[in-house]
Structure formats: structure tokens, C-alpha cells
Amino acid sequence: MDFAVGGQNQYLPNGARVYLDAGSHVETATPECVSARQVVVYEKALEKMIAAKAAEFNNHLPGKAKIILFKNNADFKGNGYGCHENYLVPLSLWSELAIASCGYLPSIFQLFLAIRPILCGAGYVTPDARFLFSRRAVFIKCITGSQSQESRPMIHQKTETLSHYGFSRLHLLIADSNMSEFSSYLRMGTTHLMLLALEKLLESGKIPVNHGIFAGNIDALKLLREANDDIACAKRYSAGLFRKVSVCDLHYLLIDFINDILHNSLSPEEKEILALWHECVKKIEEGDEDYLARRLDWAIKKNLMERKLERRDIDPAILTERRVIGAWSDWRELTRLQMIDLLYHDISSGGIYNQLAERGAVETILESSEVERAKTIPPETRAAWRGNTINYFNEKLEFDEPVLRRECWTRIVIADKDKKTEFINNNPYEKDWSEVRRFIDKIAN
């Protein structure tokens, strides 16, 4: 795979993108995918590709110097750079969730995003040694907003559609970067189900009254912060006029909500996601640490930290018990925990998560063969239009002119001397690249 780590803006033959983002860090974006599992495959493939390039670069560094790349969410100085998600939704639903941001449908979605970190948070130890579900949640300042770097919202009001008329891109800023395939699968799979349910409700114009959620009574931002600190899931939150429930109860209510609306239209993968969602919440409620510490990022990381403390004759409950702020005074022990937190996200083969996966200490979802294939083969979406064009152009025209300009997700430009030919694809599901292929054949001959 011919690409440079940190390149300004490169689209790859598998349809993905690698570029240097604001803040001078490497950022990757998966190609357009049609299922949660497919996104996990391409996300993991990109991770492996970047790790291989970094290893190749390290081979040319003098002495013991090397570059380590971390797929994490923040440093320890207050700088955040989490994981963004994009979902193609009808423009009407996008307007409800990103612009109107109040009313029944937005409230349900905000509730979901506020409690989702118990499934897909990457875990984080604070300066006073409190363990949280999510690092990214600490940076979220508002529900919706147009700024992505200063006042980070849950839902970014980005208007770039990247699709044909009638649809828009829902841009979420609330996610942690996951190493665990289970956490990634749940993060995108549960969100996909929630959006499907909300879309169906919006189309029907009917508001169900029997699912037990009174979302309008919930402050999602407050819930996000409180639930993030509720590792035992013991707090109670308002879910109705006279009802207080745990965060696990809220998840069960959302699962029932989705079942009520989509039960007759779920695909096998969507049924699998719903079942896994229910199973993981049940295991969290039961405190089944053996199950969780083999699947979910936050639980794997918490288990590692607790074992480290036990080996040093320190009660691991210090991570989850409520204490006076500032009671943690041993900065050396804190530094050791922060090192685990950081090295867990090292994407090299020597990273903590990858070592655990290599020896079977954590469960995985993907086959190595499908991850390997995803490094070079795009999914059958617009990514194939873009990726196959890049592959074929490089195969047929191995010289400086003409130049293939991979300008954005929807546009490809082939520039030959003073002439530019532009190809546009505004349909995320359109894979046909025959027009570009004929053009490349013409200039190659």
C-alpha cells in the first residue's frame, strides 16, 4: 500500500482516507460502509496499515529511537482528539437531531448518546485516580453546535452532505477511540439501530406511549457526566414523572423501544447487535467482570489497572470508591496507571491491547483474513468507485502526467497538462466506475 503516514490528504485504493488533521496528528477515515461490522473491519484494517507504516519508518531511525502511535482520545494535559462518527440519514431526521435538537426524537437520541459510553467507552483514570467509562465524555460541553474544537458538542451541526439530495451526514463527536472490536461493533451497531428506529417514527408521525421513556425530563449533558462517573451503575436517574431508574434500566428501555418499532424489519446482523447490546448491559448490571474484561475496552483497561494495584498491595477499590477530591497523593502510582491507559492504545504489535489479543486474553469478532482483505479491497459502495479508480490509474499510468487528484469523497480529478477532467459521484451507494475506467484507458493508449 503506497501512502505516507501524515500525508496531507490521501485517499487509498481501499476507499479510505489518511490525512494530517488540525493539531498535526494522523487521522484516518474508513470508506463508506453499509453495516456496523463492515466499519469495524475497515477501521481495524486502517489501524494495522498505519502501524505497519510506522514500523517501517522506525526501521530507518538511528539507535533505539522510534515513533509510537496511540489510537486514544486525549493526552494528560487537557488536549482531546477523539473519534468522530458519520451516519447517512434523511435530511428531515438530520434537521430534527442536529438543528431542532429538542422534542421527542432528539431527546431519545440524546439520552442514548449520554448512556452509550457504558458499552463503548475506552476507560480513563483521572488525576485523582477515579476511573471513568469515557475520556471523550469529559470534553463534551454542549448537545449540539457548529464548533468541533472549542465547545465540543455531542452532535456537530456540519452541513457537508457528501450525498445526493434528501440525505445528510450526521456527525457525532462524542465517541472514544476503541481498540476492542466488541466496543467498536456496539458503538456503531447500537447507534445504527437507534437511528433506524427514529427514522421510522419520523416517517410515521406517531409517538409511542408504552415504551416507558419520558426523555423530555432528562438533562442529557448532566446525565452524560454523572453516568460516566457511575462505574457501579448504582445511581438513579429520572425516566418518567414518578420513576427513577439505573443507567442499565435506561438501556433496557431503549432496547425495548427499538424492538417495538423495528422487530419485524431487523436483518440478522441487526438482531445480533440487539442481542449483544442486551447481553452486555445484563453483564454490567450483574458485575460479571470476567465477561466484560474480555470484551469491552473500559473493562479490559480497568481490570489491568486493578491487577497492577493489587500487585503493589493497594486496594483496587480506590479506582471506583468515592473519595474527597485530591485524596490520591502518590503521583508515582498514578503515573503507572496513566502509563497503562496510554500504552493500551499503542497500535503496534507491542501495544497492550494487541498483546492481549495475540495471546487470546480478549475476545475478538473479526477474522484476520477479512481484515487483510480490507487493506486493499474497497467495500461495494462509492468506495469502490473511488478505490478501483485509484488502483487502476496507478496500474495503467506509472508516470508524472497525468495526475490523479483525490480531492474529496465525491470528486476525482484527472489533470493532464492544462486540461482537467472531473468525475462526480454524489451517491454513497454507487460503485460503478466504468466511466472513469474508459477515460483512463483512453489516455493510457
N, C-alpha and C positions, 0 to 999 in steps of 0.2 A: 504494500500500500504506500503510494507516494504522496506523503504530506509532511509538513513541518510542524512540530509542536509549537504553538504560539503564533502560527501564521495569521495574518490579519483577517482573512475571510476565505475559507476554503470549503467547498462542497466536495464530498468524496464519492467515489464510484458506488458505494452502498446507499447513496442518497442522503447521508448525514452531513452535518456541518461541524467544523472545528475552527475556532477563531479566538482572537485575543480580545477579551472583554474589557470594559472600563475597570480600572484598578489593576490592569496588566496581569490578569490571571487567565489561564487557559480555560475556555468554556466549550462544551460540546452540546450538540442538539441532535436528537435522534431524527431519522427520516419520518415522514408521515406514516403512521401505523393505524391499523384497523381494530386492534384488540389490546387489552392490557398486557397479556403475555408477550405479544409481539414487541411492545415497547420495552419490556424488561429484557428481552433478548438483545435488542439493538443498544440499549443502554449499557448492558454488560459487555457487548462486543466493543463499543467505543472505549469503555474503561480499559479493556485488555489491549486495544490498539495503542492508546496513549501510553500505557505502562510499557509496552514493547519499545515505543519510540524513545521514552525516557531512558530505558535500559541501554538502548543502542547509543544514545548520546553519552551516557555515563562511561561507556567503554573507551571513549576518547578523552576523558578527563584525566589529568595527571594525579598520581598518588592515590590517596584514599578519598579524594573529593567526589561527591556525587549529588545529583539532584533527586529529591524526594517529592512526589506529587501526592497531595492529600485530597480526597474527594469528601470534603467535610463542609461545614456550614458557617464557621467563624474562626477567627483567631482568638487569642486570650487578651486582646487589647480593645475589644469592642467593635471590630470590623466584621461585618456579616456579608456572606456571598452564597446564599442558599440555593435551593433547587427550584426552578420555575417549571410550571406545567401548562400545557396548552391543550384545549379541547375545542373541537369544532361543534358549534351549537347553532340552532336557528337564531337569526338576528333578534327575533322577539324575545327569546329566552335570555340572550346576552343583555338586552336592554333592561330586562327585569332584574337580573343579578348584578350587573356592573354599574348601571346608571340609576335606576329607580332605587334599588338596594333596600327597599322597605316593603312591607306587606307580607303575605303568607309565604309565597315561594322563596323570596330572598331570605326570610327568617329561617326557614327549614334548612336552606343551603348553608347559611352562616353557622347555624347550630352544628351541622355536620362537620364543617371545617374546624370548628372550635374543639371538637372532641376526637377528631381523626388522629391526632398525634399518639394516642394510646396504641394504635395499630402500626403506625409508620414513623414515629419519632425515632431519631437516631440516638437519643440519650445525651445527657450533658451534666457535668459536675460543676457547680457554681463555686465562686471564690470562698464561700463559707461551707463548702462540701455538702450542699444539698443536691440530690440527684433529681433531674427533671426529665420528663419524657422527650422534650424537644428543645434544641438550641435555637432553631429558627423562630419559634413562637415568641421568644424573648424580644425579638426585633420588630414584631408586628405592632404598629401604632394606631391603625385605623381599619375599618371594614373595607371601604373602597377608596380609591384615589388615583390620581393621574401621575403621581411621582413614584418611581420604583426604587430610588436610592436614599432619599431623605426621610420622608414619612412613609415608611413601607406599609402598604395595605395588604389585607388578605387577598383582595381581588383588585387587580390592576386594570384601570379603565383605558386600556390600549385599544386603539381603533384600527390597527393594521389587520385587515381581514384575511389575506392570503387565500381567499376562496371566492367562488362565484357569488352572485347577488343572492341575498336571502339568508346568508350564514355569516358568522363572525367567529373570531378566535377568543375564547375565554381564557384569560391569562391569570394564573394563580401564583402568588409569591410566597405562600405560607409553608411550603414543604421543606423538610430536611433532605439532604443528600443521603441516599441509602446505599449501604454495601450489601445488605441481605436481600436476596431475591424475593423472599416472602414479604418483606416490608414494602419493596417496590411494587410487587404484584397487588398487594392490598391497597396501597396508596392510590394507584391509578384505577384499579378494578372497582373499588367501592365508590370512587368519585364518578366513574362512568355510569354505574348503576343509579346513583343519585340524580345525575343529570338526565338520564333516560326517564326516570320517574317524574321529574319536574317538567320535562318537555311534554310528556303525555298529559299531565294535569293542565298545563297551559293550553294545550290543544283542545281539551275537553271543556275547559272553562268551569270545571266543577272542583269544589274544595271538599275533600273528605272530612267527615266529622267523627269518625270512630277509631282513629289510629292513636289517640291519647296524647298527642303532642300539641301543646299550646305555645308555639315557638315565639309568638309575639311578646311573650312575657320574659324572654331570656335575653340578657345582655351578652352577645356573643364574644365581645372583646374581653369582658370580665371573666366569662366562662373559660375562654382560652387560657388566660393567665392562671386562674385557680385550678383548673383541671390539669394543667401542665405540672403543677407542684403536688398533685394528689396521686403519688405513686401507688398508694394502697387502694385508690379508688373508693375511699371511705366517706368523702364529703357528700352532701345532699344539695341538689340544685332544683330550682322551681321548674316544673314541667307542665303546670296547669294552675288553675286558680287556687286549689287546695291541696296540691300534691308536690312532694319533694322526693327526688329520686337520685340514685348514684349515676356516675358517668357511664357505667356498664348498662344500667337500665335505659339510659338515653340511647345507647347504641341498639339495644333490643327494640326500642320503639321505632327507630329508623329502619331497622331490618324488616319489622312488620309493615311499616309504611311502604317500603319498596315491594314487599311480597304482595300486598293488597293491590298495588297498581300494576305490577308487571308480571304477576305469577304465570300468566298464560303465554307470555311472549319472550321468556328468557332462553337464551342459547345455552348449550351445555357448559361453555366456559363461564357464562354469567351465573349459572346455577352453582358452579364450583366456587366462584368468588363469594357468592352469598353464603354458602355453607362454611367456607373458610373464615369469613368475617364472623359468623355466629360462633364458630368453634374457638377462635382466638379470644373473643370477648368473654366466653364462658371460662376459658383457662385463666384469663386475667382476674375474673371475679373469684375463681377458686384459689388463686395464688399458686397455680401449678408452674413453679419456676423451672422445673426440668423441661417441660414442653416449651415454654416461652424462650428460655435461654438457648434453644437450638434453632429458633426461627426469627424472632423479632430483634431488630438492631438494638433498641434501648435495653432489652432484657439481656441480650448477649453481653453488652458492654457493662451493664450493672453487675452481672454475675462475675465478670473478670475483676472488677474493682473490689467487690466484696471478698473474693478469694485473696486478692492482694492484701487487703486489710487484715484478714484472718491470719495470714502468714506472719504478719507483724504484730500479732496479739492486740489488734484493735477491733473493737466491736463494730461489725459491718453495718449495724443498725444506725450508725451515725449518719449514713447517707440518706436515710428516709425519716428519721425522727425529727420532730420539730424542736428547734433549739433557739436560743437567743442569737440574733444576728451577730456575727463576729466571734462566736464561741470557738470556732475552729482556729487554732493558733499555730499548729505545726505546719509551716509552709512547705517543709520537705515532703511530708506525706501528701499534701495537696498536689505538689508538683508531680509526684509519682502517679497519682490518679489522672492528672491532666495529660501526662505522657501516654497513658493507656488510651485516653479519649482521643488523642491526636493520632497515635500510631495505628489505631483500629482502622483509620481511613486511608492509610498508606496503600496505594493501588498496586504497588509492586508485589511480586510473589512473596516477599518478606514481610508484608503488612500483616497485622494481627488477624484481621478477618480472613484474609486469603490463606493464612496458615491454618486457621481453624477449619476452613472449607476443604483444604487439601487433605487433611487427616480425618475428615468425616465428623468433626466435632459439632458442626452446624448442618442443618438440613438445607438442601438446595432444590430448586424447581427445574432448572434448565439442564439439557444435555450439552456436553461440551461441543458436540458436532454441530448443533444448531447455532451456538454462539460463534463458532469458527466460520460457518457459512455466512452469518450476518456481517462479517467483516468485509465481505466483497460483493455480496448479492443483495440488491435492494428489495424491499417489500413490493408487492404488486399494487402500488399506489402511484401518485405523482412522483414518488421517489424513484420508480423505475424509469420514468420519462427522463428524469434528471441524471440518475446514476448510469443508465445504459448509454446515454449521450456522452457522458464524461469518459466512460470506458472505451467506447467506440472511437471517439475523437483521438484519444491517446494512442489507440492501436493503429489508426489509419494515417495520422498526421504527426509524425515524430520530428517536427522542426519548429522553428520560432514563429513562422507565419503560415497560416492564420492563427489567431489567438482565441481560445475559448474563455469567455468571461462568465464566470459563475456568479452572477450578480445578486440574485436573491432566490427565494424558494419558488417563485412563479416565473422567473425570466432567465433565459440563456441568450447570450450574445456571442456570435462568431464574427470576429473582426479581421478582415483581410485588407491590409494597407489602409486606404481611406474609406473603405466600404464596411458597413456594419449590418449584419443581418440578425434580427431579433426574433426569438421564439417565446411565446407566452402560453402559460398553462395555468388557468385560474380554477381548475377543478382538482381538488386534492385526491380524487379517486381515479383520475385519468392517467393511465400508464402508457398509452400509445405514443411512441417516439419515432414512428416511421417517417414523418415529415422531416425531422432533423437528420435522420439517418440518410435519407435521399440527398439532402443538401451536402452532407459530409462526403458521400460517395461522389457527388458531382465535383466538388473542389479537389478531392483527392485524385481524381482522374484528369 
